[in-house]
Amino acid sequence: MLEPDDLAQLRTLTTTGELLGDFCRCLGSLTFALLDADGEFVGSGSLHGETDIAWERGRFGNNLEIADPDGLRRFLDRHGVYRALS
């Protein structure tokens, strides 16, 4: 379980960027599950390539090019997620 500061950092790293107006058709790699305060599943997003994340394609319809892919890679490495962005 992530500490509140780590969770806030992950939230920023995976939701800050620019919507691309299109989406990758691959299955993606690492998938993030979004849970509410009661631990109930509310959505998911998956990494695509080096710089994109697809959040709920049915809702958003396109990929988000994340603003700081190197920062996300460092964050994931620090938390033991191996080669998540490759």
Secondary structure, 3 states (H helix, E strand, C coil): CCCHHHHHHHHHHHHCEEECCCCCCCCCCCEEEEECCCCCEEEEEEEECCCEEEECHHHHCCCEEECCHHHHHHHHHHCCCCCCCC
